[in-house]
Amino acid sequence: MGELGVPTGRVGFNVAEHWVERVVVVAVTGDVDMLTVPELTEAIDAAARKEPSALIVDLSKVEFLASAGINLLVAVHREITFSARFAVVADGPATSRPLKLIGIDEIVALYSTLDEALADFVNA
Amino acid sequence: MFFGDGAAAMADETRQLALAEARAQMIEEALSLSGSLNVRRTVLGLITLLRPRLADWATLVMPDSVTGALLLFGGREARFSTVVARNTVAGPGLDRVLRTGRTELRVAADVLSADELSTMIPHPALRAEAAELRPAAVLGLGLTARGSTLGALVIIRGGGRTFDDGEIAFAERIAGRAAMALASARMYEERSLIASQLQHRLRPLVLPDVDGVRLAARYRPAAEHLDIGGDFYDVHGSGHDWLVSLGDVAGKGVEAAVLTDRTRQSIRTAAYFDRAPATVLAALNTVLHDAGADRFVTVVCARMHTVPGGSHAEFELAVAGHPAPIILRANGFVEQVDVSGMAVGLRPHVLYKSATVLLNRGDTMLMFTDGVDEARGDDGFYGVERLTAFLPDYAGASPEVICEAVEQNVVEYLDGRSHDDIALLAVTCGT
């Protein structure tokens, strides 16, 4: 948040992509909200274009997940299902609570740690 | 003579240079008209810009996009404006400029040529002003932006002066830039109007009077999008059988507002056939999923059976991806209703569960959107826990007081930070 009460979502926001064999992990740090969703969308699209066998969005280090971010996960789920598997890693009240409240865990594989997700996806 | 010719040529060159500079300056000013995003201010800016540098008199004509009537601005008084019927202009002149966007030049030499003025100026007072400038040249310019002519500019030079080809071409350039500014301003104003009309539809201004309970609601839109948010609430029914709903559409702007409106209408339509909340949500889910909405909607729905006098009221509740309502008992006991369900629009068919809650006199059911529990302050999220800890002090209070106190408490917790839309709806049993 900025001094004038304006959300400054980009501060401390970061997206990193790394690969474990054919599985791509998009790891997010900071707030996922209306301000940062465009950047995250771009990062996920870029990762998906490289034709991974699975795409994991790791929200372990996310402190706030707004509905815009949840919508993005739903959109990714809808678009990627035909070409790759998709999972979300989320733990804690800021991320897994809203995801479960909205029911995303019923349509997307939700893990509480990245290791668990990778164990299921690498060489799967 | 050689010497004199040279001086004349130099003087001419200086004049040309000064003219080019003056024109560049005017183009610059015409470009800056785009900054206003307000039609009236843009028009005023344009008329001020044109006089006296390009013309002695200027008026702007713009058909109203809803009524088709002609809005006239300017004339001798830059701030003058009036409305005339579209059929006051016909045939050549202004009508043709408005239809084709093409420039028309008329020269009104004397009293006999009043017709020349009337084809270009569709208002008697403005025509009289123009007549005083005779012998005059009247130039009608189309205001065309992105291929459509949204109005015309009529400018006049008096005292026998006219517009040469270079001046006409320059006037057309100014008109082109002004048209872009006007188009932006008009689009912005129309969008704001659409937004406020949509917003107006999304919330009932007055909650109905329901025998046996008292109702109150609060809505506080997020500061960064004052126009429209995605939160809504609705209360409808009759007699002692009512449906109360409150929800949140992800995202902002007109698209979200349209989905919000559709959600509310779908709830009403579904409830017309079966008021059971689980059935209403299942129907809403299928409708929104089939419509291919690219965002989900969260809703809490409660069917309320009241009794005359309000000794008690029975609530049947279902939620779709939304925090369950909180019950504040008259003795201060607070509990969140134990019911959950998937957000609407994610899957083609979803079955919703419902819970039943009985309210006695003085008990309150509070529905809220995530602008409350996800408000962020120094200690992280406001959270449902903070809300349930705060409420006991308000046991037995009126629903208005409870809504106001919660809103105030959240706002204080935010301590100036921005927040999402906050919607609250409280039902207190008893009259």
Contacts between the chains, C-beta under 8 A, distances in Angstrom:
chain1	res1	chain2	res2	distance
A	1	B	376	7.5
A	1	B	417	4.8
A	1	B	418	6.8
A	5	B	223	7.2
A	5	B	414	7.9
A	5	B	416	4.6
A	5	B	417	5.2
A	5	B	418	5.1
A	6	B	224	7.2
A	6	B	418	6.2
A	7	B	224	7.4
A	7	B	417	8.0
A	7	B	418	5.0
A	34	B	252	7.6
A	64	B	374	7.8
A	64	B	376	7.0
A	66	B	374	7.8
A	66	B	420	7.4
A	67	B	248	7.4
A	67	B	250	3.7
A	67	B	251	7.2
A	67	B	296	7.9
A	67	B	370	7.4
A	68	B	250	6.4
A	68	B	251	6.4
A	70	B	250	7.0
A	70	B	296	7.4
A	71	B	250	5.0
A	71	B	251	6.9
A	71	B	294	7.6
A	71	B	295	5.0
A	71	B	296	6.7
A	74	B	295	7.9
A	74	B	296	6.4
A	74	B	346	6.4
A	75	B	294	6.7
A	93	B	381	7.1
A	93	B	383	7.9
A	94	B	381	7.3
A	98	B	370	7.7
A	98	B	374	7.9
A	101	B	321	6.1
A	101	B	322	7.5
A	101	B	323	6.8
A	101	B	340	7.2
A	102	B	296	6.5
A	102	B	298	6.4
A	102	B	321	3.9
A	102	B	342	7.2
A	102	B	343	4.2
A	102	B	346	7.9
A	103	B	321	5.5
A	103	B	341	7.1
A	103	B	342	3.0
A	103	B	343	5.4
A	103	B	346	6.3
A	104	B	346	7.6
A	106	B	342	5.9
A	106	B	346	7.8
A	106	B	347	7.5
A	107	B	346	5.7
A	107	B	347	6.5
